[in-house]
């Protein structure tokens, strides 16, 4: 993976973490609400893997925000 792509994933991960923390939700609770494994949520927040549209949709719904808000970083 190129450095620029990795930097974008890290930015997204930081943004996801900030949204989660602003709602005072643990990683484990968010993963439960979004119906995904807690470890996968950590992988996304660290920018180690790209999330699909469907995963981002689940996270946005769990955080009660739009995908646009989730991707506005």
Backbone as JSON Lines, residues from 0, in Angstrom:
{"i":0,"aa":"X","n":[0.85,-1.17,0.0],"ca":[0.0,0.0,0.0],"c":[0.89,1.24,0.0]}
{"i":1,"aa":"X","n":[0.55,2.21,-0.82],"ca":[1.36,3.41,-0.88],"c":[1.18,4.25,0.38]}
{"i":2,"aa":"X","n":[2.17,5.06,0.64],"ca":[2.14,5.89,1.84],"c":[0.94,6.83,1.84]}
{"i":3,"aa":"X","n":[0.63,7.44,0.68],"ca":[-0.48,8.39,0.64],"c":[-1.81,7.7,0.95]}
{"i":4,"aa":"X","n":[-2.0,6.5,0.45],"ca":[-3.23,5.77,0.76],"c":[-3.28,5.46,2.25]}
{"i":5,"aa":"X","n":[-2.16,5.02,2.81],"ca":[-2.12,4.71,4.23],"c":[-2.43,5.95,5.06]}
{"i":6,"aa":"X","n":[-1.9,7.1,4.67],"ca":[-2.18,8.33,5.41],"c":[-3.67,8.67,5.4]}
{"i":7,"aa":"X","n":[-4.33,8.42,4.28],"ca":[-5.77,8.68,4.2],"c":[-6.54,7.72,5.1]}
{"i":8,"aa":"X","n":[-6.12,6.48,5.17],"ca":[-6.79,5.52,6.05],"c":[-6.58,5.9,7.51]}
{"i":9,"aa":"X","n":[-5.4,6.4,7.84],"ca":[-5.13,6.84,9.21],"c":[-6.01,8.05,9.54]}
{"i":10,"aa":"X","n":[-6.16,8.97,8.6],"ca":[-7.04,10.13,8.81],"c":[-8.47,9.68,9.06]}
{"i":11,"aa":"X","n":[-8.95,8.74,8.24],"ca":[-10.3,8.23,8.43],"c":[-10.42,7.56,9.79]}
{"i":12,"aa":"X","n":[-9.45,6.75,10.15],"ca":[-9.47,6.07,11.44],"c":[-9.5,7.05,12.6]}
{"i":13,"aa":"X","n":[-8.72,8.1,12.51],"ca":[-8.71,9.13,13.56],"c":[-10.07,9.81,13.65]}
{"i":14,"aa":"X","n":[-10.67,10.04,12.5],"ca":[-11.99,10.68,12.46],"c":[-13.05,9.76,13.07]}
{"i":15,"aa":"X","n":[-12.99,8.48,12.73],"ca":[-13.92,7.51,13.32],"c":[-13.79,7.5,14.84]}
{"i":16,"aa":"X","n":[-12.54,7.47,15.3],"ca":[-12.29,7.44,16.75],"c":[-12.84,8.71,17.41]}
{"i":17,"aa":"X","n":[-12.63,9.86,16.78],"ca":[-13.11,11.13,17.34],"c":[-14.64,11.13,17.44]}
{"i":18,"aa":"X","n":[-15.32,10.66,16.41],"ca":[-16.78,10.57,16.46],"c":[-17.21,9.65,17.6]}
{"i":19,"aa":"X","n":[-16.58,8.5,17.69],"ca":[-16.93,7.53,18.73],"c":[-16.72,8.11,20.11]}
{"i":20,"aa":"X","n":[-15.58,8.74,20.32],"ca":[-15.27,9.31,21.62],"c":[-16.19,10.49,21.95]}
{"i":21,"aa":"X","n":[-16.57,11.27,20.93],"ca":[-17.48,12.4,21.18],"c":[-18.85,11.92,21.64]}
{"i":22,"aa":"X","n":[-19.19,10.7,21.29],"ca":[-20.47,10.11,21.72],"c":[-20.3,9.28,22.99]}
{"i":23,"aa":"X","n":[-19.08,9.27,23.52],"ca":[-18.75,8.54,24.75],"c":[-19.14,7.06,24.64]}
{"i":24,"aa":"X","n":[-18.75,6.46,23.49],"ca":[-19.03,5.05,23.23],"c":[-17.7,4.31,23.15]}
{"i":25,"aa":"X","n":[-17.62,3.18,23.81],"ca":[-16.41,2.38,23.73],"c":[-16.32,1.71,22.36]}
{"i":26,"aa":"X","n":[-15.13,1.31,22.01],"ca":[-14.91,0.6,20.76],"c":[-15.75,-0.68,20.75]}
{"i":27,"aa":"X","n":[-15.78,-1.35,21.87],"ca":[-16.52,-2.6,21.98],"c":[-18.02,-2.37,21.78]}
{"i":28,"aa":"X","n":[-18.56,-1.33,22.4],"ca":[-19.98,-1.05,22.27],"c":[-20.34,-0.64,20.84]}
{"i":29,"aa":"X","n":[-19.5,0.19,20.22],"ca":[-19.76,0.59,18.84],"c":[-19.74,-0.62,17.93]}
{"i":30,"aa":"X","n":[-18.78,-1.5,18.12],"ca":[-18.7,-2.71,17.31],"c":[-19.95,-3.57,17.49]}
{"i":31,"aa":"X","n":[-20.44,-3.67,18.7],"ca":[-21.64,-4.44,18.97],"c":[-22.85,-3.82,18.25]}
{"i":32,"aa":"X","n":[-23.01,-2.52,18.36],"ca":[-24.13,-1.83,17.72],"c":[-24.04,-1.96,16.19]}
{"i":33,"aa":"X","n":[-22.82,-1.84,15.66],"ca":[-22.61,-1.89,14.21],"c":[-22.53,-3.32,13.69]}
{"i":34,"aa":"X","n":[-22.65,-4.28,14.58],"ca":[-22.63,-5.7,14.22],"c":[-21.33,-6.11,13.52]}
{"i":35,"aa":"X","n":[-20.22,-5.77,14.18],"ca":[-18.91,-6.18,13.68],"c":[-18.03,-6.54,14.88]}
{"i":36,"aa":"X","n":[-16.92,-7.17,14.61],"ca":[-16.03,-7.58,15.68],"c":[-15.27,-6.37,16.22]}
{"i":37,"aa":"X","n":[-15.07,-6.36,17.52],"ca":[-14.36,-5.27,18.19],"c":[-12.96,-5.08,17.62]}
{"i":38,"aa":"X","n":[-12.28,-6.19,17.32],"ca":[-10.93,-6.09,16.76],"c":[-10.93,-5.39,15.41]}
{"i":39,"aa":"X","n":[-11.96,-5.63,14.6],"ca":[-12.05,-4.98,13.29],"c":[-12.22,-3.47,13.46]}
{"i":40,"aa":"X","n":[-12.99,-3.06,14.44],"ca":[-13.16,-1.63,14.7],"c":[-11.81,-1.0,15.03]}
{"i":41,"aa":"X","n":[-11.01,-1.68,15.82],"ca":[-9.67,-1.19,16.15],"c":[-8.78,-1.09,14.92]}
{"i":42,"aa":"X","n":[-8.87,-2.08,14.05],"ca":[-8.09,-2.07,12.81],"c":[-8.46,-0.85,11.97]}
{"i":43,"aa":"X","n":[-9.75,-0.56,11.88],"ca":[-10.2,0.6,11.1],"c":[-9.74,1.9,11.74]}
{"i":44,"aa":"X","n":[-9.85,1.99,13.06],"ca":[-9.45,3.22,13.74],"c":[-7.95,3.47,13.65]}
{"i":45,"aa":"X","n":[-7.17,2.42,13.52],"ca":[-5.73,2.58,13.37],"c":[-5.32,2.81,11.9]}
{"i":46,"aa":"X","n":[-6.29,2.73,11.0],"ca":[-6.01,2.95,9.59],"c":[-5.25,1.81,8.94]}
{"i":47,"aa":"X","n":[-5.43,0.61,9.47],"ca":[-4.7,-0.54,8.96],"c":[-5.42,-1.24,7.81]}
{"i":48,"aa":"X","n":[-6.7,-0.94,7.63],"ca":[-7.46,-1.58,6.57],"c":[-8.51,-0.62,6.05]}
{"i":49,"aa":"X","n":[-8.8,-0.74,4.76],"ca":[-9.82,0.07,4.13],"c":[-11.19,-0.5,4.45]}
{"i":50,"aa":"X","n":[-12.15,0.36,4.75],"ca":[-13.5,-0.08,5.06],"c":[-14.37,-0.01,3.81]}
{"i":51,"aa":"X","n":[-15.24,-0.98,3.66],"ca":[-16.17,-0.96,2.53],"c":[-17.29,0.04,2.82]}
{"i":52,"aa":"X","n":[-18.04,0.33,1.78],"ca":[-19.19,1.22,1.92],"c":[-20.17,0.67,2.95]}
{"i":53,"aa":"X","n":[-20.44,-0.62,2.9],"ca":[-21.4,-1.21,3.83],"c":[-20.93,-1.12,5.28]}
{"i":54,"aa":"X","n":[-19.64,-1.29,5.5],"ca":[-19.09,-1.15,6.86],"c":[-19.23,0.3,7.33]}
{"i":55,"aa":"X","n":[-18.89,1.25,6.45],"ca":[-19.03,2.66,6.82],"c":[-20.48,3.01,7.09]}
{"i":56,"aa":"X","n":[-21.39,2.44,6.34],"ca":[-22.82,2.67,6.56],"c":[-23.24,2.15,7.93]}
{"i":57,"aa":"X","n":[-22.79,0.96,8.3],"ca":[-23.11,0.4,9.62],"c":[-22.56,1.29,10.74]}
{"i":58,"aa":"X","n":[-21.33,1.76,10.56],"ca":[-20.72,2.61,11.59],"c":[-21.47,3.93,11.7]}
{"i":59,"aa":"X","n":[-21.79,4.53,10.56],"ca":[-22.52,5.8,10.57],"c":[-23.87,5.64,11.27]}
{"i":60,"aa":"X","n":[-24.58,4.58,10.96],"ca":[-25.88,4.34,11.61],"c":[-25.7,4.15,13.11]}
{"i":61,"aa":"X","n":[-24.68,3.4,13.49],"ca":[-24.44,3.16,14.92],"c":[-24.1,4.45,15.65]}
{"i":62,"aa":"X","n":[-23.41,5.36,14.97],"ca":[-23.03,6.64,15.59],"c":[-24.11,7.72,15.4]}
{"i":63,"aa":"X","n":[-25.15,7.36,14.65],"ca":[-26.26,8.28,14.37],"c":[-25.78,9.54,13.64]}
{"i":64,"aa":"X","n":[-24.94,9.31,12.62],"ca":[-24.46,10.39,11.74],"c":[-24.62,9.9,10.31]}
{"i":65,"aa":"X","n":[-24.48,10.81,9.37],"ca":[-24.53,10.43,7.96],"c":[-23.15,9.98,7.51]}
{"i":66,"aa":"X","n":[-23.11,9.25,6.41],"ca":[-21.82,8.85,5.86],"c":[-21.04,10.1,5.46]}
{"i":67,"aa":"X","n":[-21.73,11.11,4.97],"ca":[-21.05,12.37,4.61],"c":[-20.33,12.96,5.81]}
{"i":68,"aa":"X","n":[-20.99,12.96,6.96],"ca":[-20.35,13.47,8.17],"c":[-19.16,12.61,8.57]}
{"i":69,"aa":"X","n":[-19.32,11.31,8.42],"ca":[-18.26,10.39,8.79],"c":[-17.04,10.58,7.91]}
{"i":70,"aa":"X","n":[-17.25,10.94,6.65],"ca":[-16.14,11.08,5.7],"c":[-15.66,12.52,5.54]}
{"i":71,"aa":"X","n":[-16.22,13.44,6.3],"ca":[-15.83,14.85,6.21],"c":[-14.67,15.13,7.17]}
{"i":72,"aa":"X","n":[-13.46,14.82,6.69],"ca":[-12.28,15.05,7.54],"c":[-11.19,15.73,6.75]}
